[in-house]
Amino acid sequence: MTRAEAFFVKAGKDEYVVIARDAPRWVEALTPAEREVAAAVLRGATNKEIARTRGVSERTVANQLARIYDKLRVRSRAELTAMILTAP
């Protein structure tokens, strides 16, 4: 059984404690901008809300989410959230 670990993730002005089995993989795999988008998804923000907060277009957010999904091998916001937040 793999031990869950806590990781501190800084996303913009926010800081999160994430307890996850695979945190090192996803933290290292994402750019700072992608980590901000992932953190916003964890808060339940829509693409429109993320775009407005970050000062980018919704298309940019959609592209960043596509890269996040590809890098982390997930297919949806729900899978992204589950991958980050669930521990074994």
VOLOTOR-252796 format. One record per residue: residue in one letter; y, z, x of N, C-alpha, C in turn; residue number from 0. Coordinates in Angstrom, 3 decimals, padded with zeros to 6 digits. Example, Ala and Ser with C-alpha at 12.3 -4.5 7.8 and 13.67 -1.06 7.14 Angstrom:
BEGIN
+------+----------+----------+----------+----------+----------+----------+----------+----------+----------+-----+
! type !      n_v !      n_w !      n_u !     ca_v !     ca_w !     ca_u !      c_v !      c_w !      c_u ! seq !
+------+----------+----------+----------+----------+----------+----------+----------+----------+----------+-----+
!    A ! -005.690 !  007.800 !  013.190 ! -004.500 !  007.800 !  012.300 ! -003.300 !  007.800 !  013.200 !   0 !
!    S ! -002.250 !  007.080 !  012.850 ! -001.060 !  007.140 !  013.670 !  000.030 !  007.870 !  012.900 !   1 !
+------+----------+----------+----------+----------+----------+----------+----------+----------+----------+-----+
END
This chain:
BEGIN
+------+----------+----------+----------+----------+----------+----------+----------+----------+----------+-----+
! type !      n_v !      n_w !      n_u !     ca_v !     ca_w !     ca_u !      c_v !      c_w !      c_u ! seq !
+------+----------+----------+----------+----------+----------+----------+----------+----------+----------+-----+
!    M ! -001.175 !  000.000 !  000.848 !  000.000 !  000.000 !  000.000 !  001.248 !  000.000 !  000.901 !   0 !
!    T !  002.171 ! -000.879 !  000.584 !  003.394 ! -000.981 !  001.362 !  004.393 !  000.069 !  000.907 !   1 !
!    R !  005.039 !  000.684 !  001.848 !  006.034 !  001.708 !  001.539 !  007.362 !  001.056 !  001.144 !   2 !
!    A !  007.994 !  001.562 !  000.100 !  009.317 !  001.075 ! -000.294 !  010.360 !  001.710 !  000.619 !   3 !
!    E !  011.418 !  000.962 !  000.899 !  012.485 !  001.466 !  001.750 !  013.829 !  001.242 !  001.080 !   4 !
!    A !  014.807 !  002.033 !  001.456 !  016.160 !  001.880 !  000.920 !  017.005 !  001.118 !  001.928 !   5 !
!    F !  017.800 !  000.183 !  001.437 !  018.673 ! -000.617 !  002.272 !  020.063 ! -000.620 !  001.666 !   6 !
!    F !  021.074 ! -000.528 !  002.496 !  022.446 ! -000.601 !  002.026 !  022.902 ! -002.044 !  002.152 !   7 !
!    V !  023.431 ! -002.575 !  001.084 !  023.879 ! -003.959 !  001.058 !  025.344 ! -003.974 !  000.672 !   8 !
!    K !  026.158 ! -004.558 !  001.518 !  027.592 ! -004.682 !  001.251 !  027.825 ! -006.067 !  000.660 !   9 !
!    A !  028.497 ! -006.106 ! -000.480 !  028.828 ! -007.378 ! -001.122 !  030.283 ! -007.294 ! -001.555 !  10 !
!    G !  031.152 ! -007.888 ! -000.783 !  032.581 ! -007.770 ! -001.070 !  033.010 ! -006.328 ! -000.885 !  11 !
!    K !  033.685 ! -005.778 ! -001.884 !  034.136 ! -004.385 ! -001.823 !  033.052 ! -003.420 ! -002.279 !  12 !
!    D !  031.994 ! -003.948 ! -002.867 !  030.929 ! -003.105 ! -003.415 !  029.831 ! -002.863 ! -002.391 !  13 !
!    E !  029.219 ! -001.717 ! -002.499 !  028.070 ! -001.407 ! -001.644 !  026.956 ! -000.917 ! -002.556 !  14 !
!    Y !  025.767 ! -001.407 ! -002.329 !  024.621 ! -001.073 ! -003.162 !  023.521 ! -000.485 ! -002.306 !  15 !
!    V !  022.769 !  000.422 ! -002.896 !  021.546 !  000.891 ! -002.277 !  020.422 !  000.189 ! -003.023 !  16 !
!    V !  019.624 ! -000.556 ! -002.305 !  018.529 ! -001.287 ! -002.904 !  017.236 ! -000.729 ! -002.346 !  17 !
!    I !  016.331 ! -000.406 ! -003.240 !  015.017 !  000.060 ! -002.810 !  014.048 ! -001.065 ! -003.098 !  18 !
!    A !  013.488 ! -001.630 ! -002.048 !  012.631 ! -002.786 ! -002.227 !  011.646 ! -002.931 ! -001.089 !  19 !
!    R !  010.524 ! -003.502 ! -001.414 !  009.493 ! -003.757 ! -000.420 !  009.939 ! -004.844 !  000.549 !  20 !
!    D !  010.590 ! -005.907 !  000.036 !  010.934 ! -007.067 !  000.845 !  012.419 ! -007.152 !  001.206 !  21 !
!    A !  013.109 ! -006.063 !  001.146 !  014.548 ! -006.117 !  001.382 !  014.925 ! -006.768 !  002.708 !  22 !
!    P !  014.270 ! -006.455 !  003.817 !  014.710 ! -007.099 !  005.062 !  014.665 ! -008.620 !  004.974 !  23 !
!    R !  013.645 ! -009.164 !  004.333 !  013.520 ! -010.619 !  004.224 !  014.680 ! -011.209 !  003.440 !  24 !
!    W !  015.005 ! -010.616 !  002.290 !  016.060 ! -011.233 !  001.491 !  017.436 ! -010.953 !  002.059 !  25 !
!    V !  017.634 ! -009.794 !  002.653 !  018.939 ! -009.493 !  003.244 !  019.217 ! -010.446 !  004.394 !  26 !
!    E !  018.250 ! -010.641 !  005.253 !  018.428 ! -011.509 !  006.410 !  018.485 ! -012.977 !  006.026 !  27 !
!    A !  017.846 ! -013.354 !  004.923 !  017.773 ! -014.756 !  004.526 !  019.067 ! -015.271 !  003.921 !  28 !
!    L !  019.876 ! -014.385 !  003.342 !  021.064 ! -014.818 !  002.609 !  022.338 ! -014.698 !  003.436 !  29 !
!    T !  023.244 ! -015.620 !  003.182 !  024.568 ! -015.548 !  003.797 !  025.361 ! -014.443 !  003.102 !  30 !
!    P !  026.473 ! -014.005 !  003.685 !  027.297 ! -013.002 !  003.006 !  027.728 ! -013.448 !  001.599 !  31 !
!    A !  028.105 ! -014.713 !  001.444 !  028.513 ! -015.212 !  000.130 !  027.339 ! -015.166 ! -000.851 !  32 !
!    E !  026.164 ! -015.539 ! -000.383 !  024.979 ! -015.496 ! -001.249 !  024.626 ! -014.061 ! -001.622 !  33 !
!    R !  024.825 ! -013.116 ! -000.696 !  024.585 ! -011.706 ! -001.026 !  025.546 ! -011.230 ! -002.106 !  34 !
!    E !  026.798 ! -011.693 ! -002.046 !  027.762 ! -011.339 ! -003.095 !  027.316 ! -011.874 ! -004.447 !  35 !
!    V !  026.835 ! -013.107 ! -004.475 !  026.359 ! -013.702 ! -005.720 !  025.132 ! -012.936 ! -006.223 !  36 !
!    A !  024.198 ! -012.622 ! -005.336 !  023.007 ! -011.870 ! -005.736 !  023.396 ! -010.497 ! -006.286 !  37 !
!    A !  024.351 ! -009.844 ! -005.662 !  024.809 ! -008.536 ! -006.145 !  025.426 ! -008.660 ! -007.530 !  38 !
!    A !  026.176 ! -009.726 ! -007.759 !  026.782 ! -009.939 ! -009.075 !  025.706 ! -010.194 ! -010.130 !  39 !
!    V !  024.672 ! -010.921 ! -009.752 !  023.551 ! -011.147 ! -010.675 !  022.902 ! -009.813 ! -011.031 !  40 !
!    L !  022.762 ! -008.939 ! -010.041 !  022.184 ! -007.610 ! -010.310 !  023.037 ! -006.824 ! -011.298 !  41 !
!    R !  024.343 ! -007.049 ! -011.278 !  025.241 ! -006.377 ! -012.225 !  025.216 ! -007.038 ! -013.591 !  42 !
!    G !  024.557 ! -008.192 ! -013.710 !  024.466 ! -008.887 ! -014.986 !  025.583 ! -009.881 ! -015.239 !  43 !
!    A !  026.323 ! -010.250 ! -014.212 !  027.436 ! -011.186 ! -014.363 !  026.928 ! -012.609 ! -014.605 !  44 !
!    T !  027.677 ! -013.349 ! -015.399 !  027.376 ! -014.760 ! -015.629 !  027.943 ! -015.595 ! -014.486 !  45 !
!    N !  027.531 ! -016.861 ! -014.420 !  028.081 ! -017.751 ! -013.395 !  029.596 ! -017.842 ! -013.528 !  46 !
!    K !  030.083 ! -017.905 ! -014.754 !  031.528 ! -017.999 ! -014.989 !  032.237 ! -016.757 ! -014.464 !  47 !
!    E !  031.686 ! -015.587 ! -014.734 !  032.292 ! -014.338 ! -014.258 !  032.254 ! -014.254 ! -012.736 !  48 !
!    I !  031.144 ! -014.664 ! -012.151 !  031.017 ! -014.647 ! -010.689 !  032.047 ! -015.588 ! -010.073 !  49 !
!    A !  032.164 ! -016.781 ! -010.641 !  033.113 ! -017.772 ! -010.123 !  034.540 ! -017.241 ! -010.196 !  50 !
!    R !  034.893 ! -016.659 ! -011.310 !  036.258 ! -016.141 ! -011.480 !  036.529 ! -015.022 ! -010.471 !  51 !
!    T !  035.586 ! -014.103 ! -010.323 !  035.746 ! -012.982 ! -009.403 !  035.863 ! -013.452 ! -007.956 !  52 !
!    R !  035.071 ! -014.447 ! -007.591 !  035.047 ! -014.916 ! -006.204 !  036.069 ! -016.006 ! -005.922 !  53 !
!    G !  036.719 ! -016.541 ! -006.961 !  037.718 ! -017.587 ! -006.759 !  037.119 ! -018.927 ! -006.377 !  54 !
!    V !  035.948 ! -019.231 ! -006.935 !  035.281 ! -020.508 ! -006.686 !  034.922 ! -021.133 ! -008.027 !  55 !
!    S !  034.398 ! -022.344 ! -007.988 !  034.012 ! -023.011 ! -009.230 !  032.642 ! -022.518 ! -009.697 !  56 !
!    E !  032.365 ! -022.724 ! -010.978 !  031.047 ! -022.377 ! -011.507 !  029.964 ! -023.205 ! -010.819 !  57 !
!    R !  030.297 ! -024.444 ! -010.477 !  029.329 ! -025.322 ! -009.789 !  028.970 ! -024.738 ! -008.418 !  58 !
!    T !  029.948 ! -024.172 ! -007.727 !  029.670 ! -023.531 ! -006.436 !  028.696 ! -022.377 ! -006.625 !  59 !
!    V !  028.930 ! -021.572 ! -007.646 !  028.030 ! -020.445 ! -007.926 !  026.633 ! -020.967 ! -008.258 !  60 !
!    A !  026.546 ! -022.006 ! -009.074 !  025.240 ! -022.581 ! -009.426 !  024.520 ! -023.084 ! -008.175 !  61 !
!    N !  025.265 ! -023.732 ! -007.281 !  024.662 ! -024.212 ! -006.022 !  024.195 ! -023.045 ! -005.158 !  62 !
!    Q !  025.011 ! -021.990 ! -005.085 !  024.613 ! -020.822 ! -004.296 !  023.363 ! -020.178 ! -004.888 !  63 !
!    L !  023.301 ! -020.075 ! -006.216 !  022.103 ! -019.508 ! -006.855 !  020.879 ! -020.365 ! -006.561 !  64 !
!    A !  021.031 ! -021.676 ! -006.586 !  019.903 ! -022.563 ! -006.281 !  019.405 ! -022.319 ! -004.861 !  65 !
!    R !  020.337 ! -022.147 ! -003.918 !  019.935 ! -021.869 ! -002.525 !  019.258 ! -020.505 ! -002.414 !  66 !
!    I !  019.794 ! -019.515 ! -003.153 !  019.189 ! -018.174 ! -003.156 !  017.764 ! -018.258 ! -003.679 !  67 !
!    Y !  017.581 ! -018.925 ! -004.821 !  016.243 ! -019.054 ! -005.414 !  015.285 ! -019.735 ! -004.435 !  68 !
!    D !  015.773 ! -020.794 ! -003.785 !  014.930 ! -021.524 ! -002.838 !  014.550 ! -020.651 ! -001.649 !  69 !
!    K !  015.527 ! -019.972 ! -001.076 !  015.272 ! -019.124 !  000.088 !  014.305 ! -017.983 ! -000.235 !  70 !
!    L !  014.458 ! -017.408 ! -001.426 !  013.658 ! -016.236 ! -001.777 !  012.429 ! -016.580 ! -002.603 !  71 !
!    R !  012.264 ! -017.871 ! -002.878 !  011.102 ! -018.355 ! -003.630 !  010.974 ! -017.693 ! -004.997 !  72 !
!    V !  012.100 ! -017.665 ! -005.700 !  012.123 ! -017.192 ! -007.084 !  012.670 ! -018.323 ! -007.944 !  73 !
!    R !  012.498 ! -018.207 ! -009.278 !  012.900 ! -019.292 ! -010.168 !  013.963 ! -018.907 ! -011.184 !  74 !
!    S !  014.356 ! -017.645 ! -011.216 !  015.298 ! -017.231 ! -012.258 !  016.039 ! -015.962 ! -011.848 !  75 !
!    R !  017.058 ! -015.621 ! -012.635 !  017.783 ! -014.371 ! -012.419 !  016.832 ! -013.184 ! -012.564 !  76 !
!    A !  015.956 ! -013.270 ! -013.547 !  015.015 ! -012.175 ! -013.778 !  014.092 ! -011.982 ! -012.576 !  77 !
!    E !  013.577 ! -013.065 ! -012.036 !  012.703 ! -012.960 ! -010.855 !  013.494 ! -012.457 ! -009.652 !  78 !
!    L !  014.728 ! -012.906 ! -009.501 !  015.573 ! -012.442 ! -008.401 !  015.781 ! -010.931 ! -008.498 !  79 !
!    T !  016.146 ! -010.480 ! -009.674 !  016.376 ! -009.048 ! -009.890 !  015.105 ! -008.253 ! -009.641 !  80 !
!    A !  013.992 ! -008.721 ! -010.173 !  012.716 ! -008.018 ! -009.986 !  012.333 ! -007.972 ! -008.518 !  81 !
!    M !  012.514 ! -009.091 ! -007.813 !  012.144 ! -009.129 ! -006.393 !  012.963 ! -008.122 ! -005.585 !  82 !
!    I !  014.243 ! -008.023 ! -005.910 !  015.111 ! -007.122 ! -005.147 !  014.893 ! -005.658 ! -005.515 !  83 !
!    L !  014.745 ! -005.389 ! -006.793 !  014.743 ! -003.997 ! -007.244 !  013.380 ! -003.313 ! -007.348 !  84 !
!    T !  012.316 ! -004.063 ! -007.419 !  011.022 ! -003.405 ! -007.608 !  010.364 ! -003.061 ! -006.293 !  85 !
!    A !  009.794 ! -001.919 ! -006.269 !  009.026 ! -001.450 ! -005.111 !  007.563 ! -001.412 ! -005.515 !  86 !
!    P !  006.657 ! -001.505 ! -004.554 !  005.231 ! -001.486 ! -004.885 !  004.806 ! -000.193 ! -005.551 !  87 !
+------+----------+----------+----------+----------+----------+----------+----------+----------+----------+-----+
END
